[in-house]
């Protein structure tokens, strides 16, 4: 029986925390940064948790379920 492969895009974008939650980074921080305020760019720097509605699909992509 062949092994299940994880989605490469998901494995690059998400990390698991110690308590099993899924961590992600903010979008809109890679280019066209001159028109964005310093406050906005700083807020986008910090990572956050994935929303509850998206957890199941991401766990499926990472083959955690």
DSSP file (Angstrom, degrees, kcal/mol; ACC not computed):
  #  RESIDUE AA STRUCTURE BP1 BP2  ACC     N-H-->O    O-->H-N    N-H-->O    O-->H-N    TCO  KAPPA ALPHA  PHI   PSI    X-CA   Y-CA   Z-CA
    1    1 A X              0   0    0      0, 0.0     2,-0.0     0, 0.0     0, 0.0   0.000 360.0 360.0 360.0 128.1    0.0    0.0    0.0
    2    2 A X        -     0   0    0      1,-0.1     2,-0.1     0, 0.0     0, 0.0  -0.334 360.0-107.3 -71.2 152.8    1.5    3.4   -1.0
    3    3 A X        -     0   0    0      1,-0.1     2,-0.4    -2,-0.0    -1,-0.1  -0.444  31.2-110.3 -76.1 151.1    2.1    6.0    1.7
    4    4 A X        -     0   0    0     -2,-0.1     2,-0.4    59,-0.1    -1,-0.1  -0.664  33.0-142.5 -78.4 133.7   -0.1    9.1    1.9
    5    5 A X        -     0   0    0     -2,-0.4     2,-0.2     1,-0.0    58,-0.1  -0.781   8.4-128.5 -99.2 142.8    1.8   12.3    0.9
    6    6 A X        -     0   0    0     -2,-0.4     2,-0.5    56,-0.1    56,-0.2  -0.512  35.3 -96.6 -79.8 157.1    1.3   15.6    2.6
    7    7 A X     >  -     0   0    0     54,-2.2     4,-2.2    -2,-0.2     5,-0.2  -0.643  29.5-146.7 -73.1 123.3    0.6   18.7    0.5
    8    8 A X  H  > S+     0   0    0     -2,-0.5     4,-1.3     1,-0.2    -1,-0.2   0.866  96.6  54.6 -62.0 -36.5    3.9   20.4    0.0
    9    9 A X  H  > S+     0   0    0      1,-0.2     4,-1.0     2,-0.2    -1,-0.2   0.894 110.2  46.3 -65.3 -38.2    2.3   23.9    0.0
   10   10 A X  H  > S+     0   0    0      1,-0.2     4,-2.0     2,-0.2     3,-0.3   0.882 108.1  54.8 -71.6 -38.1    0.7   23.2    3.4
   11   11 A X  H  < S+     0   0    0     -4,-2.2    -1,-0.2     1,-0.2    -2,-0.2   0.787 109.8  48.5 -69.2 -24.2    3.8   21.8    5.0
   12   12 A X  H  < S+     0   0    0     -4,-1.3    -1,-0.2    -5,-0.2    -2,-0.2   0.758 116.8  41.5 -80.7 -25.3    5.7   25.0    4.1
   13   13 A X  H  < S+     0   0    0     -4,-1.0    12,-0.5    -3,-0.3     2,-0.3   0.710 108.7  53.5 -98.2 -22.8    3.0   27.3    5.4
   14   14 A X     <  -     0   0    0     -4,-2.0     2,-0.3    10,-0.1    10,-0.2  -0.894  52.7-173.0-124.4 146.4    1.8   25.8    8.7
   15   15 A X  E     -A   23   0A   0      8,-1.6     8,-3.4    -2,-0.3     2,-0.4  -0.956  24.7-121.9-130.0 151.2    3.5   24.6   11.9
   16   16 A X  E     -A   22   0A   0     -2,-0.3     6,-0.2     6,-0.2     2,-0.1  -0.740  22.2-139.8 -90.9 140.5    2.0   22.8   14.9
   17   17 A X    >   -     0   0    0      4,-2.9     3,-1.4    -2,-0.4    -1,-0.0  -0.392  33.0 -98.3 -86.2 174.2    2.3   24.4   18.4
   18   18 A X  T 3  S+     0   0    0      1,-0.3    -1,-0.1    -2,-0.1    -2,-0.0   0.818 124.6  51.7 -63.4 -31.3    3.1   22.3   21.4
   19   19 A X  T 3  S-     0   0    0      2,-0.0    -1,-0.3     1,-0.0    -3,-0.0   0.426 123.9-101.5 -88.7   2.4   -0.6   22.1   22.4
   20   20 A X  S <  S+     0   0    0     -3,-1.4    -2,-0.1     1,-0.3     2,-0.1   0.482  77.6 133.8  95.6   3.2   -1.6   20.9   18.9
   21   21 A X        -     0   0    0      1,-0.0    -4,-2.9    -5,-0.0     2,-0.5  -0.418  57.3-114.3 -80.4 164.3   -2.9   24.2   17.4
   22   22 A X  E     -A   16   0A   0     -6,-0.2    28,-2.5    28,-0.2     2,-0.3  -0.886  26.0-155.1-107.7 127.2   -1.9   25.2   13.9
   23   23 A X  E     +AB  15  49A   0     -8,-3.4    -8,-1.6    -2,-0.5     2,-0.3  -0.740  15.0 177.2-100.9 145.6    0.2   28.4   13.5
   24   24 A X  E     - B   0  48A   0     24,-3.1    24,-2.5    -2,-0.3     2,-0.3  -0.932  24.0-121.3-140.7 164.9    0.3   30.5   10.4
   25   25 A X        -     0   0    0    -12,-0.5     2,-0.2    -2,-0.3    22,-0.1  -0.701  35.2-101.6-102.6 160.8    1.9   33.7    9.1
   26   26 A X        -     0   0    0     18,-0.6     3,-0.2    20,-0.3     2,-0.1  -0.477  31.4-130.4 -79.0 151.3    0.1   36.8    7.8
   27   27 A X  S    S+     0   0    0      1,-0.2    -1,-0.1    -2,-0.2     0, 0.0  -0.318  80.3  52.7 -86.5 177.4   -0.2   37.5    4.1
   28   28 A X  S    S+     0   0    0     -2,-0.1    -1,-0.2     1,-0.1    16,-0.1   0.801  77.6 103.4  66.6  33.9    0.6   40.8    2.4
   29   29 A X        +     0   0    0     -3,-0.2     3,-0.1    15,-0.1    -1,-0.1   0.187  58.8  76.1-125.4  15.5    4.1   41.2    3.8
   30   30 A X  S    S-     0   0    0      1,-0.3     2,-0.3     2,-0.1     3,-0.1   0.816 100.4  -6.1-103.1 -32.8    6.2   40.2    0.8
   31   31 A X  S    S+     0   0    0      1,-0.2    -1,-0.3     2,-0.0     0, 0.0  -0.950 104.4  50.6-155.8 173.9    6.2   43.2   -1.6
   32   32 A X        +     0   0    0     -2,-0.3     3,-0.2    -3,-0.1    -1,-0.2   0.948  63.5 148.8  55.0  53.2    4.7   46.6   -2.3
   33   33 A X    >   +     0   0    0      1,-0.2     3,-0.7    -3,-0.1     8,-0.1   0.574  45.6  79.9 -92.5 -10.7    5.6   47.6    1.2
   34   34 A X  T 3  S+     0   0    0      1,-0.2    -1,-0.2     3,-0.0    -2,-0.0   0.838  93.9  47.1 -70.2 -31.4    6.3   51.3    0.6
   35   35 A X  T 3  S+     0   0    0     -3,-0.2     2,-0.3     2,-0.1    -1,-0.2   0.540  96.0  89.5 -87.1  -5.2    2.6   52.3    0.7
   36   36 A X  S <  S-     0   0    0     -3,-0.7    -4,-0.0    -4,-0.1    -3,-0.0  -0.728  82.9-113.9 -93.4 141.7    1.8   50.3    3.8
   37   37 A X     >  -     0   0    0     -2,-0.3     4,-2.4     1,-0.1     5,-0.2  -0.264  20.2-117.1 -71.3 159.5    2.2   52.0    7.2
   38   38 A X  H  > S+     0   0    0      1,-0.2     4,-2.3     2,-0.2     5,-0.2   0.884 116.6  53.7 -62.4 -38.8    4.9   51.0    9.7
   39   39 A X  H  > S+     0   0    0      2,-0.2     4,-1.9     1,-0.2    -1,-0.2   0.899 109.6  47.8 -62.4 -42.1    2.1   50.0   12.2
   40   40 A X  H  > S+     0   0    0      2,-0.2     4,-1.7     1,-0.2    -2,-0.2   0.913 112.1  48.4 -67.1 -43.4    0.5   47.8    9.6
   41   41 A X  H  X S+     0   0    0     -4,-2.4     4,-0.7     1,-0.2    -2,-0.2   0.878 110.8  51.3 -66.1 -37.1    3.7   46.1    8.5
   42   42 A X  H >X S+     0   0    0     -4,-2.3     4,-0.8     1,-0.2     3,-0.6   0.894 108.7  51.2 -65.9 -39.7    4.6   45.4   12.2
   43   43 A X  H 3< S+     0   0    0     -4,-1.9     3,-0.4     1,-0.2    -1,-0.2   0.846 107.9  52.9 -65.7 -33.2    1.2   43.9   12.8
   44   44 A X  H 3< S+     0   0    0     -4,-1.7   -18,-0.6     1,-0.2    -1,-0.2   0.655  96.8  69.9 -75.6 -15.3    1.7   41.6    9.8
   45   45 A X  H << S+     0   0    0     -4,-0.7    -1,-0.2    -3,-0.6    -2,-0.2   0.885  82.7  81.7 -69.5 -39.1    5.1   40.4   11.1
   46   46 A X  S  < S-     0   0    0     -4,-0.8   -20,-0.3    -3,-0.4     2,-0.1  -0.393  79.5-125.8 -74.8 142.8    3.6   38.4   14.1
   47   47 A X        -     0   0    0    -22,-0.1     2,-0.3    -2,-0.1   -22,-0.2  -0.448  28.0-170.5 -83.1 161.8    2.3   34.9   13.5
   48   48 A X  E     -B   24   0A   0    -24,-2.5   -24,-3.1    -2,-0.1     2,-0.2  -0.823  25.6 -88.2-141.9 177.2   -1.2   33.9   14.5
   49   49 A X  E     -B   23   0A   0     -2,-0.3   -26,-0.2   -26,-0.2     2,-0.1  -0.634  43.3-104.2 -93.5 152.5   -3.3   30.8   14.9
   50   50 A X        -     0   0    0    -28,-2.5   -28,-0.2    -2,-0.2     5,-0.1  -0.476  45.1 -99.8 -71.4 143.5   -5.5   29.3   12.1
   51   51 A X    >>  -     0   0    0     -2,-0.1     3,-1.4     1,-0.1     4,-0.8  -0.290  29.3-114.9 -65.6 150.4   -9.2   30.0   12.5
   52   52 A X  H >> S+     0   0    0      1,-0.3     3,-0.6     2,-0.2     4,-0.5   0.820 113.3  58.1 -57.2 -34.8  -11.3   27.1   13.9
   53   53 A X  H 34 S+     0   0    0      1,-0.2     4,-0.3     2,-0.1    -1,-0.3   0.752 109.1  44.8 -69.6 -22.8  -13.2   26.7   10.6
   54   54 A X  H <> S+     0   0    0     -3,-1.4     4,-2.0     1,-0.1    -1,-0.2   0.558  88.4  88.1 -97.0  -9.5  -10.0   26.0    8.7
   55   55 A X  H <X S+     0   0    0     -4,-0.8     4,-2.7    -3,-0.6     5,-0.2   0.901  85.9  51.4 -60.2 -44.8   -8.4   23.6   11.1
   56   56 A X  H  X S+     0   0    0     -4,-0.5     4,-1.8     1,-0.2    -1,-0.2   0.908 110.9  46.9 -63.1 -42.5   -9.9   20.4    9.7
   57   57 A X  H  > S+     0   0    0     -4,-0.3     4,-1.9     2,-0.2    -1,-0.2   0.877 113.9  48.1 -68.3 -35.9   -9.0   21.1    6.1
   58   58 A X  H  X S+     0   0    0     -4,-2.0     4,-2.2     2,-0.2    -2,-0.2   0.898 109.8  51.7 -71.4 -39.5   -5.4   22.0    7.0
   59   59 A X  H  <>S+     0   0    0     -4,-2.7     5,-3.1    -5,-0.2     6,-0.7   0.875 109.4  51.5 -62.7 -35.3   -5.0   18.9    9.2
   60   60 A X  H ><5S+     0   0    0     -4,-1.8     3,-0.8    -5,-0.2    -2,-0.2   0.899 109.6  49.1 -66.5 -40.7   -6.3   16.8    6.3
   61   61 A X  H 3<5S+     0   0    0     -4,-1.9   -54,-2.2     1,-0.2    -2,-0.2   0.854 113.9  45.6 -66.5 -34.4   -3.7   18.4    4.0
   62   62 A X  T 3<5S-     0   0    0     -4,-2.2    -1,-0.2   -56,-0.2    -2,-0.2   0.448 112.3-123.8 -86.1  -0.7   -0.9   17.8    6.6
   63   63 A X  T < 5 +     0   0    0     -3,-0.8    -3,-0.2    -4,-0.3    -4,-0.1   0.876  69.6 134.1  59.5  42.2   -2.3   14.2    7.0
   64   64 A X      <       0   0    0     -5,-3.1    -4,-0.2     1,-0.1    -5,-0.1   0.587 360.0 360.0 -93.0 -12.6   -2.7   14.6   10.8
   65   65 A X              0   0    0     -6,-0.7    -1,-0.1    -9,-0.1    -5,-0.1   0.409 360.0 360.0-105.6 360.0   -6.2   13.1   10.8
